[in-house]
Amino acid sequence: MTAMTAPGDPRQWRIGLVGYGEVGRILAEDLRAAGIAHVTACDVKLGTPAERPLRDHAARHGVELIASHAALAAGADLVVSAVTASQTVPAAEACAPGARGTWFLDFNSASPGAKQRAAAAIDGAGGAYVEAAVMTSVPPYRIRVPLLLGGARAAELVPPLTALGFCAQVASDRLGVASATKMCRSVMIKGLEAMVIEAFTAARAYGVEADVLASLIETFPGIDWERQAGYFFQRVVQHGRRRAEEMREAAETVREIGLAPWSAAATAERQAWVADLVERGELAGEAGAGDDWRAYADQIHRIISKSR
């Protein structure tokens, strides 16, 4: 087992963020606000026309941007990987050449099999891989979002993560248990998002949403369906592409046990379909509809009506 080279006080650690999207930026802000002096980040958008928001954010918060994954890992005591699900293994493999003596915390929503392949790359290079299952939406909780950790060295990492401001507990010393927990939950949660978009858009088109809502409230009185529907539509419109990738990993999780992932695969397709509409400029994002599910449903109905 490789010895870690990080300083004894985690607040003196050098933290490297792989992926500088929504999650990476939130973590960067909170780590810097907590006094962590050395925070670096690497993202595939660096060097492309899409890099400007990343550079602006990094400049505001004192984060150093590094173009090379391996260089970032070599200069970090802890790497946090927060990329899109399909990049889980490639990101680990890109970091591996610089990962000797480095903790690698994998935040990504990926199947147990993908986590095991990522771990093989990091551990094989002399790093210490720990999987992290993010158990709810990050923005409300920020760095304190509940994490389930997994892997042979997960328990070692809990105290330093706690000192850094994370909220982590060990799910298992067996790699894949935490990610299976996350992925099976996603089949339900992201599936509900897809079902609400489909059912509520159709109900709105038929003019029966009031009756549908009344029936749902009677059956599930603990859920505020108006608020929940608005939240579901908004999150899919904002993050449908990322959610689609996560659901493809959820489908792979189901497939890995030999069960055909009909529901998870269909959810991935619905999430990707919404993302396509947004990227083509046909469906307005947050600035257009906010959290008004009816506005989103009406937009979707107009779009599909034109193609009929």
N, C-alpha and C positions, 0 to 999 in steps of 0.2 A: 504494500500500500504506500503510495507516494506521500511524502511529508509535505504539508502546505507551508508556503513561505511567507504568508501574510503576517503583518504586525499583530501583537497581542491585543491591542485596542482596535476593535472594528471601525471606530470613528476615524482612525488613521489609514484605513484601507483605501486603495485606489480602485474605484468602481468603473467598470466598462459596460456600456449599454449597447447591445447588438439589436438594431432596430430603433429608429428614432421617430416612430409614429406617435399615436395618441398615448399609448402606455409608456413608451420610452420617455416621452417628454414629461409626463406626470411624475415618473420616478426621478427624473433628473431634477425637476423643480423641488421635490420634497427632500431629496438627498442634499441638494445645495442649501436649502433652507435650514436643514438640520446641522449644517456646518461641515459637511463632507467636502474637503478642499479639492480633491482630485476626482473629477467625474469626466469620463470620455464617452464618446458615442460613435458608432459606425452605422451607416445605412446605405443600401444599394442605390438610393437616389442621389447620393453625393456624386458630383461630377456630371449630373444630368440637368436639363432645364428645370426639373422639379425640386432642385436643392435649396432654393432661396428661403422658403419658410423654415427649413431646418437650420440654416446658417443664422437667420435672424433670431430664432429661439435660442440657439446655443450662445450667441453673443449676449443676449439679455440675461442669461442665467449662468454664465461663466462655465460653460461646458466646452471641452475641446473636442473637435470633430476629427476623426481619424479615418482615412480612406481604406485601410487594410484591416480585415478581420483578424488576421494573425498578429499584426502589430498591436492592435487593441488588446488582444488576449495576453500578449507577452508583457504589456505594461500594466496589467490589472491584477489585483488580488482576488477580485470577484467579478465575473462576467455574468450579466443578466441578459438572457436571450429572449427578446419579445418581438418576434417577427411573425409574418403570416404563416398559417399552419403548414402550407406546402413547403416552406423554407426551413422547417425545423431541422431536418437532417443536413441539408446543404450549409446552413449557418454554423452548425457544430463542426462540420468537416472543414469549413473555411477557417474557423478559430483554432482548430486542433494543433497546427504547427507551432503556435505560440502559447499553448495552454499548459505547459509543464509547470506544476506547482500552483496552479490557479483553480479556484473554485468556479464551477460553471453551473449557474442556476437557470434551468430551462422553464420559462414561463409559458411556453407555447401550447396551444390547444391541439394536441396530436395524439394519435393512437398509441397504445402501449408498444406496439411493434416499432413505430417511428422513434419513440423515446429510447427504446433499447438500442436502435441503430445509432442514434445521436450519442448515447452514453459510450458505446463501443469506440467511437471516434475520439471522444475527449479522454476517457480513461486510458485508452490505448496510447495516447500521446503523453501520459503522465499527469493529466489534470484530475479533478474530482468532480464528477457529474452528479447533480441532484435534480430530480424532476420536481416541478412545482405545478400543481393544478390550481388555477385561479377559479374560485368557486362562485363568484358573482361578478357583476359589472364593476370594472375598476374605477370609473370617475367618481362615484359617490364616496368611496372609501379611500381612494388614492393609494398611497403606499401601504395603508393599513388593510387593504383588501385581504380577505381570508385566503390563506394558501394551505394546501395539503402537500406535504413533501414526501418524496419517496426515493429509495435507493439505500445502498449499504452505508453511506456516510451522511444520510439526511439528518440524523440526530445531532451530529457534530456541528452542523451549520445553523441549527435553531438559535443558540445563544447569540452568535454574532449578528444574525439577521434581526433578532429582536432589538439588539443594541442600535442597529441602523434604522429602526422604525418600522420594520415589516411585522406582519402578524401571521406567523407560521406555526404549524404543528405537523408532527410526523404521522403520515397515514400508514406507512409500512416501510420496512427495510428492504422489501422486495420491489424492484423496479417495475413499474407498470400499473401498480395498484392505484396510485393517485390519479394517473391519467385515465384509467378505466372509470374511476368515480366521476371525473369531470366529463368524460365523453358520454357516458350513459345519462348523466344529468342533461347534457346538451341535446340528446335525442328528444327529451321532453320539452325543455325550455325553448330551444330554437324551433322545434316542431310546433309548439303553441304559437310562436310568432307567425310561422307560415300558414297555419290553419286560420288564425285570426285575419290575416291579410286576405286570404281566399274567401272565407265565410262572410266577413264584414263587407268586403267589396261587392260580393254577389248580393248580399242582403240589401245594401244601399241601392244597387242597380234595380232590384225588384221592388224597392220601396217598402221593405218589410223589416228594416233594422230595428224599429221600436219593438216589434213583437219578438224578434230574436233576442234583443237585449233583455227584455222582460223575462223571457224564458231562462236565459243564462243566469240572471240574478236570482231567480227562484231556485234554480238547481245548485248554483254555487254562490250563496249569499255572502260569503267572505271576500269575494273579489269585486273590486270597483271596475267593472268592465269598460266603462267610458275612459277612465284614466289609463287602464292597462292597455286598451287598444291603441290609444294615442302614443303610449310609450313604445309598444311593439312596432307600430308603423314607423315611428321616427327612428328607432335604432336600426331597423332593416334598411331604410332609405339612406341613413348615414353610413352604415357599416356592412351593407349586404355582401360585398365582395369578400371581406374578411370572414363573415359568418358562413358564407358558402364554402370557403376553404375549410373552416372548422368542421362543418357538417360532412364534408367528404372524409375527413379524418374520423368523425363519429361513425360514419358508415363503414369505414375500414375496421374500426374497433369491433363493430357487430359482426362484420365479415370474418374477422380473425377467429371467432369462436365457431364458425361454420353456419351462421344464421344469415339468410338473405336480408340485407338492410333496406327493405322497401321504403319504410317511412323516412329513415335518415337520408337516403338518397334523394327522395322526392323533396324533402325540405331543402337540401342543398341546391336543387334545381330552382326552386321558388326564390330562394335568397339570391342566387346568381341572376335570375330573370329580372328581379327588381334592380339589382346593381347595374345590369345592362341598360335599363330604362334611364337610370340616373346618369350614367356615363355618356349616353347619347343626348342628354339634355332634354329628354321628353318628360321626365318626372322631377319636379322641383324638390330640392332638399330642404334643410331646416329653415332657410330664409323664406321659402315659399309657403310652407304649410305648418311649420312649428310642430306642435303635438296634437293637431286637429286631425283625427283619423278620417273624418268625413271628407276633408279637403284632399287627403291622399287618395282615398277610395274613389272620389269623383275624378281625379286626374287619371287614375289607372283605368277607370271605365271609359273615359273619353279616348284614351290611347288605344284600347283594344277595340272600341267601336269603329275607329277609323280603319282598322286592319281587317274588318269582317267583310 
